[in-house]
């Protein structure tokens, strides 16, 4: 089994798990607020944190599957050789973004949250753990973009 398939499989399981936890968290929030008249203090914050992880890891997943939102009207009108050249350029832009914003910027954000000991108000956990998804998803997007870049370069 190729390494990319293993990453896809692990990422799918993580996303399914996070979505399940999010559903149960929001369900508990609704039951607590409207049925028990005793809203939980942490469910709102936890739902937000899970949504951040779900969104960023989901973005990495669809990036690897090439199912992300794209405007490809111009690309469809080009011949296959020019399409590969454009795809190589796009892969370079994605690599640059993943490295500079998600990995380097994300690691800086995680580092400063741990150093400054910033904690979430309701859960009391370090915000560094919450923001760790930035460099993690950046590394996944970088891996997928490098794989795509190598495939596009080999086919030219």
Secondary structure in CASP SS format (residue, H / E / C, confidence):
PFRMAT SS
TARGET T0000
AUTHOR 0000-0000-0000
METHOD secondary structure of the structure
MODEL  1
X C 1.00
X C 1.00
X H 1.00
X H 1.00
X H 1.00
X H 1.00
X H 1.00
X H 1.00
X H 1.00
X H 1.00
X H 1.00
X H 1.00
X H 1.00
X H 1.00
X H 1.00
X H 1.00
X H 1.00
X H 1.00
X H 1.00
X H 1.00
X H 1.00
X H 1.00
X H 1.00
X H 1.00
X H 1.00
X H 1.00
X H 1.00
X H 1.00
X H 1.00
X H 1.00
X H 1.00
X H 1.00
X H 1.00
X H 1.00
X H 1.00
X C 1.00
X C 1.00
X C 1.00
X C 1.00
X C 1.00
X C 1.00
X C 1.00
X H 1.00
X H 1.00
X H 1.00
X H 1.00
X H 1.00
X H 1.00
X H 1.00
X H 1.00
X H 1.00
X H 1.00
X H 1.00
X H 1.00
X H 1.00
X H 1.00
X H 1.00
X H 1.00
X H 1.00
X H 1.00
X H 1.00
X H 1.00
X H 1.00
X H 1.00
X H 1.00
X C 1.00
X C 1.00
X C 1.00
X C 1.00
X C 1.00
X C 1.00
X C 1.00
X H 1.00
X H 1.00
X H 1.00
X H 1.00
X C 1.00
X C 1.00
X C 1.00
X H 1.00
X H 1.00
X H 1.00
X H 1.00
X H 1.00
X H 1.00
X H 1.00
X H 1.00
X H 1.00
X H 1.00
X H 1.00
X H 1.00
X H 1.00
X H 1.00
X H 1.00
X H 1.00
X H 1.00
X H 1.00
X H 1.00
X H 1.00
X H 1.00
X H 1.00
X H 1.00
X H 1.00
X H 1.00
X H 1.00
X H 1.00
X H 1.00
X H 1.00
X H 1.00
X H 1.00
X H 1.00
X H 1.00
X H 1.00
X H 1.00
X H 1.00
X C 1.00
X C 1.00
X C 1.00
X E 1.00
X C 1.00
X C 1.00
X C 1.00
X C 1.00
X C 1.00
X C 1.00
X E 1.00
X H 1.00
X H 1.00
X H 1.00
X H 1.00
X H 1.00
X H 1.00
X H 1.00
X H 1.00
X H 1.00
X H 1.00
X H 1.00
X H 1.00
X H 1.00
X H 1.00
X H 1.00
X H 1.00
X H 1.00
X H 1.00
X H 1.00
X H 1.00
X H 1.00
X H 1.00
X H 1.00
X H 1.00
X H 1.00
X H 1.00
X H 1.00
X H 1.00
X C 1.00
X C 1.00
END
